[in-house]
Amino acid sequence: MLLYNNGNYKDVIVYSDSILKQDSLNNKEEIYLRTYRAYSFVALTETKKAKNEFVTILNIDSTYTLNPDIVSPKIIDVFNEVKDEWLKSKIPAKLPEKNAEELPPTPPSSFAIYTFPGTYQNYIGNRKKGKILKWGFLIGLGAVGITQGGYYYTHYMYLQQRSQPDIDKWYTWYNFFYKAKKISLNLTTFIFLYNIIDVSLSNK
């Protein structure tokens, strides 16, 4: 463009403004005008406006480049900076990876939620009830095991005794473990059945 070559940079801007208002320009003609506008803005030290022109050009033609053999290094630097930023803006933002603790918990199986009290309640976030049912059931199972063992042992010892005092003593222990076994078994069964009812009602 003659105006640019003669150093009339402001005239380049004014002249190109009037031409760009026309709707008859094709892409090639618009790129040509905006290229000299960008050159002129760089020469006028209006770098931001020059960058805007280069962005508009790249939006029209993403393969647009400048020839470093005929374009000044100052303009090349501005253009390269714009192109780097423009290319980065076209790269889709990478979604942040979720931490393992942020991932939703794997739903427990139907067998687990009905067989192990507290499993379903913990999964749906009712941790207080889940903890009570879980530990109540585990303690109940442990108590059943201990009292069952005590029941068998004291029953065996009771049958081995010959003197009345020993018979009475071991009978007392045998009777204690019998009742304790019954209570712990009833409690564990109650927790187990309560869990089944609670899960069933929650899933309705």
N, C-alpha and C positions, 0 to 999 in steps of 0.2 A: 504494500500500500504506500503510495507516494507521500501522503501526509506523514506517515510514521518515519519513512526513510529520511524525510526532511527535518525530523525532530519536532514536528507539530503534534505532540502527544495529546494535548487537550482537544485539539481539533479532531483527532481520531475518535475521541470519546463522543464528542458532539455529533459528528457525522454518522458514526455507527448507531448512536441512539435513534436517530431519525430513520435509518434503514431498518433497524430491528423492529420498529413499530409496524412494519408492513407484514402482512400475512402470506405474502407470495414467496418468501424465502424457503428454499429447501435446506436440508440438513447440512449439505456441503457448504452452502453460502453462509449459513449461520455460523458454522465452525470457523470459517475463514475470517469473518468479522470479529468474532469473539476472541480469536487468537491474537489479533492486533490490538484489541482492547486490553487483553491481559498483558501484552508486551508494554503497552502505553502506561498502564497502571503501575507496573514494576518500575518503569522509568520515572514515573512521578512519585515513587516511594509509597504508593498506596497498595501495599502488599495484600491486605485483606480483600480489596476489590478484585485484585488480580487473581487471587485464589478462587473467588466466587465464579469468575469467568471460566477458569480451568475446570471447576466442578461441573458447571453447566455443559461444557464441551464433553467431558467424560460421560456424563449422563446421556448424551446424544450418541457418542461413539466411544465405547469402552476400550477400543484398540488404539485410540489416539496417542501419538507420541511426538516428541520434538527431536529434531536432528541436531545433535551437539556440535556438528561441524559448521553450522550456519547460525545457530542461536546462541546468545551470550550465556556464559556460565551462571550468571545471576538469575536469569529467567529459568534456566534448566533446574537450578536448585529449588526455586519456588514451585515449579511444576512437579518435580519429584516428591517434594513434601506433600503436595496436594494429592498426588496419585497414591502415595502410601496410605494416607488417611482415608482416601476414598475406597481403596481396596479393603481396608480393615472394616469399613462400615458395611461392606457387602457380605462379609463373613458372618453367618448366623451365630448369634451368641450361644456359647456352650452352656447348657443347663448344669447347674451345680450338682455334683454327685451327692446322693444321699448317704449319710452315714448308716452303718448297719443298724444302729440303735434307732434311727428315724424311720426305718422301713416298717411297714405294718406287720404285726406278728402273724405267723402262720396259724390259720384256724386249726384248733385241735380236732381230732377225729371224734365221730359220734361215740365210739367205744370209750375214748378217754373221758369225755365230758359226763357220761353216764356212770362210768365205773369208778372214777377217782373224784370224789367230792372236792369242790374248790376250783377245779380246772376251768370250768365254764365261767364261773364268777370272776376269776382273775382275768380271763380273756376279754370279757365285756367291760372291765374296768372297776368292778365292785370288789376291790382288793380286800377290804375289811371282812366282808362276808366270806370271800374266798379263803382267806387265811384261817378264819375260825373253823370253817368246814374241813379244810385240809388237815390242820393240826388236830382237830377234834377226832377226825376219822383215824389218823395215824396213831394217836395216843390210845384210841379205843382198840385198834387192832393189836397194839402192843400189850395192852391190858388183858385182852382176850387170850393172847399167847401165854402171858405170865400166869394168869389165873388158871388156865387150862392145865399148864404144867404142874402148878401147885395142887390143883384138884386131883390129878392122877397120882402124884407123889403121896399126898396126905391120905388118899383113899387106900393106897397100897400099904402105907405104914399103919393105918388104922386096923387093917385086916391082919397084920402080923402080931399085934399086941395080945398078951395073955392076961396081964394084971389089969384090974378095973381102973386104977388111976391112969395107967398109960392109955387104956382104951378111951377113957373120957377125954384125956388131953388131945389125942390125935383125932378124935371125933370132932372136938371143938375146932381144930384147924381145918379138918376136912369140910365141915359145915361152913366155915368162913370162906374158903376158896370156892365152894359151890355157889354161895350167894354172890361173891364178888365176880365170878365168871358170868353168872346170869345177868348181873347189872351191866358189866362191861359189854357183853354181847348185845344186850338190848339197846344200849346207848349207841354202839357202832351201827347196829341195824337201823336205828332211828335216823342217824346222820346220813346213811346211805340212801334210805328211802326219801328223806327230805330233799336230798340233792336231786334225785330223779324227778320229783314233783316240781321243784324249783326250775329245773332246766326245761321241763315240758311246758310249764306255764309261761316261761319267758319266750319260748319259740312260737307261741300262738300268735 
